[in-house]
Amino acid sequence: MRKPARFAASAAAGLLALSTLTACANDAAGTTAGSGGGGGGKGEHVKIMVGGLDKVIYLPAMLTQRLGYFSAQGLNVELLSEPAGVQAETALVSGQVQGAVGFYDHTLDLQVKGKDIESVVQFSHAPGEVEVVSAKAADEIASPKDFKGRKLGVTGLGSSTDFLTKYLAVKNGVSVSEFTPVAVGAGPTFVSALQKGSIDGGMTTDPTVATILDKKAGQVLVDMRTPQGSLEALGGPYPSSSLYMSTDWVNGHKDTVQKLANAFVKTLKWMSTHSASEIADKMPDDYSQGNKFLYAAAIKSTLPMFTEDGVMPEGGPETVEKVLKAFNPTIKNADVDLGKTYTTEFVKKATG
């Protein structure tokens, strides 16, 4: 765990002053964007809620729109944004939207609550998450073994950052009752909480991580932005960012779901053959807050998490189940049918 911290710190040393790159994520509730990059548009209307449109872990949603791949499939996709993945889940379950871009682990959590939700395009095979510690607490928190008695930031209670924080604690001998998760969102609210001492550390993603390192507000403790980092921290591939939808809706709208899969798979393939700078150039200007070089650096750090074909990584669902069962009593005592939490039907037929 020390190695990622030193690497991240050295990488950050070369950065110039970094404006906060995630202001829109925290002001994003209710924000919408039409397909094709220009708003509105013609074609079949589909609403997708994203757990933070400008978070790099969910980058394929906006990038697909900016590349025009939704409209090329005859879709008018309306992207909406909430600060945390758990809020995107709520919007989907309540019927406000047809799809959600968030973490795959919500499909397991919802199944044991009687909701049939499935991932139809798997964007990633690693969490893309980073556990950071504040500069003030860095000498006292050397690993998750030191979480006891600490206040740890998560995007929202019941979010995937909350899930992963609890797993890291339990895996290292700290019970979930021995530390306090604090909902602080992402971007400026997370950074502020870290600087003010409202939290001692927390789980977040790029570009928030880049902001923290540049401001010297904290350092990396556990880096799960790569498959190797996921293996070391969680014991295997951890499918995270995905497009998930109600199973009933998927079965009743297969043509539409196939078009969505076509568009997203084409984006993932495009990402695998283009640089972080080229990706940054395609994104809305306000995501970089006027400094695309630094925004591209944040994208580069997270790119290893993404799949190239949208297919669920082998062994991934089992890793997620193991993680959730470690701390979640509801899932621990339930029989989860992993086969119902995802489908590869559409991505394997994608014409991307």
Disulfide bonds with the S-S distance in Angstrom:
none
